[in-house]
């Protein structure tokens, strides 16, 4: 899932890059870094945890990092992240290596075939981005102010 965020004042920033490239690059790098860290923080809070089964590792697998000076990424490396985010359709589950399906944690036996009803989407990353938008615009607004102080 790729998401783009519109930054208010981006055209003004592009003009400033030509005037003071070093300062502009530093300020934009700081704003991007704070932005990805903010989205990561919100994503960890929004990610569901199934406490009745001892939880999972979805929250622990959410990480943010810089891709370059002006871009960053937030990702979850849990194998089931996309299924939580987007949900699943009804489907059949068959055993891969054993004769029957079972839950080892609860010692429940399900049989040789299970008709799973699917799961509703829980768009935790989308909510995290929505909750981060004001802060992100604030980071870039501050960057513009810091750059224009030099001019």
C-alpha positions in Angstrom: 0.0 0.0 0.0 1.5 3.3 -1.1 0.1 6.6 0.2 1.1 10.1 -0.7 0.5 13.1 1.5 -0.1 16.6 0.1 2.0 19.1 1.9 0.6 22.6 2.0 3.1 25.2 0.8 5.2 22.7 -1.3 5.4 25.1 -4.2 6.8 27.7 -1.9 9.4 25.2 -0.7 10.5 24.4 -4.2 11.3 28.0 -4.8 13.3 28.2 -1.6 15.4 25.2 -2.6 16.8 27.3 -5.4 17.7 30.2 -3.1 19.2 28.4 -0.1 19.7 24.8 -1.0 21.8 23.7 2.0 19.4 25.2 4.6 16.3 24.0 2.7 17.7 20.5 2.5 18.4 20.3 6.2 15.0 21.7 7.2 13.1 19.4 4.8 15.1 16.3 6.0 14.1 17.2 9.6 10.5 17.7 8.6 10.4 14.3 6.8 12.1 12.5 9.7 9.6 13.9 12.2 6.7 13.1 9.9 7.6 9.4 9.5 8.2 9.1 13.2 4.8 10.6 14.0 3.0 8.2 11.6 4.9 5.3 13.1 3.8 6.3 16.6 0.2 6.7 15.6 0.3 3.4 13.6 1.5 1.5 16.7 -1.3 3.0 18.8 -3.9 2.2 16.1 -2.8 -1.4 15.4 -5.1 -3.9 17.0 -3.9 -6.4 19.6 -5.8 -9.6 20.3 -5.3 -9.8 24.1 -7.4 -12.9 24.5 -4.8 -14.9 22.6 -1.8 -13.3 24.1 -1.5 -10.6 21.4 0.6 -10.8 18.3 3.6 -8.9 16.9 1.9 -6.4 14.7 2.7 -3.4 16.8 6.3 -4.5 17.3 6.8 -5.0 13.5 5.8 -1.4 12.6 9.0 0.6 11.8 9.8 3.9 10.1 13.0 4.9 8.3 14.4 7.5 5.9 14.7 6.4 2.3 16.8 9.4 1.4 17.1 13.0 2.3 13.5 13.9 1.3 11.5 10.7 1.7 10.7 8.1 4.3 8.7 5.0 4.8 6.6 3.3 7.4 6.0 -0.4 7.2 4.9 -3.4 9.1 6.7 -6.6 8.4 4.2 -8.9 10.2 3.1 -11.4 7.6 -0.6 -10.7 8.3 -0.3 -6.8 8.2 -2.1 -6.5 4.9 -4.9 -8.8 5.9 -5.6 -6.7 9.0 -5.4 -3.4 7.0 -7.5 -4.5 4.1 -9.5 -7.5 5.5 -10.1 -10.8 3.8 -12.9 -12.4 1.9 -14.5 -15.7 3.0 -12.1 -18.6 2.2 -11.4 -22.2 2.9 -8.4 -23.2 5.2 -6.8 -26.6 4.7 -4.0 -28.1 6.7 -0.5 -27.8 5.1 1.5 -30.5 6.8 -0.8 -32.1 9.4 -4.0 -34.1 9.0 -6.2 -31.6 10.8 -6.2 -27.9 11.7 -5.7 -27.1 15.3 -4.8 -24.1 17.6 -1.7 -25.2 19.6 -2.1 -22.4 22.1 -5.7 -23.4 23.1 -5.6 -27.1 22.1 -8.7 -26.6 19.9 -9.2 -29.0 17.1 -11.0 -27.7 14.0 -11.0 -30.6 11.5 -9.6 -31.1 8.0 -11.3 -28.1 6.5 -12.5 -24.8 7.8 -14.8 -22.3 6.0 -13.4 -19.0 7.3 -16.0 -16.2 7.2 -13.4 -13.6 6.3 -12.4 -10.6 8.4 -13.4 -6.9 8.3 -10.8 -4.4 7.3 -9.1 -2.6 10.2 -7.3 0.2 8.4 -4.9 1.1 11.2 -2.3 2.6 8.9 -4.8 4.8 7.1 -6.1 6.1 10.5 -2.5 6.7 11.6 -1.9 8.9 8.5 -5.1 10.8 9.0 -4.2 11.5 12.7 -0.7 12.6 11.7 -1.7 15.1 8.9 -1.9 18.2 11.2 1.4 17.5 12.8 3.1 16.8 9.4 1.8 20.1 8.0 3.1 21.8 11.2 6.6 20.3 10.7 6.7 21.6 7.1 5.3 25.0 8.1 8.1 25.3 10.7 10.6 24.3 8.0 9.4 27.1 5.8 9.6 29.6 8.6 13.1 28.5 9.5 14.2 28.8 5.8 12.6 32.2 5.3 14.4 33.6 8.4 17.7 33.2 6.6 16.5 35.1 3.5 
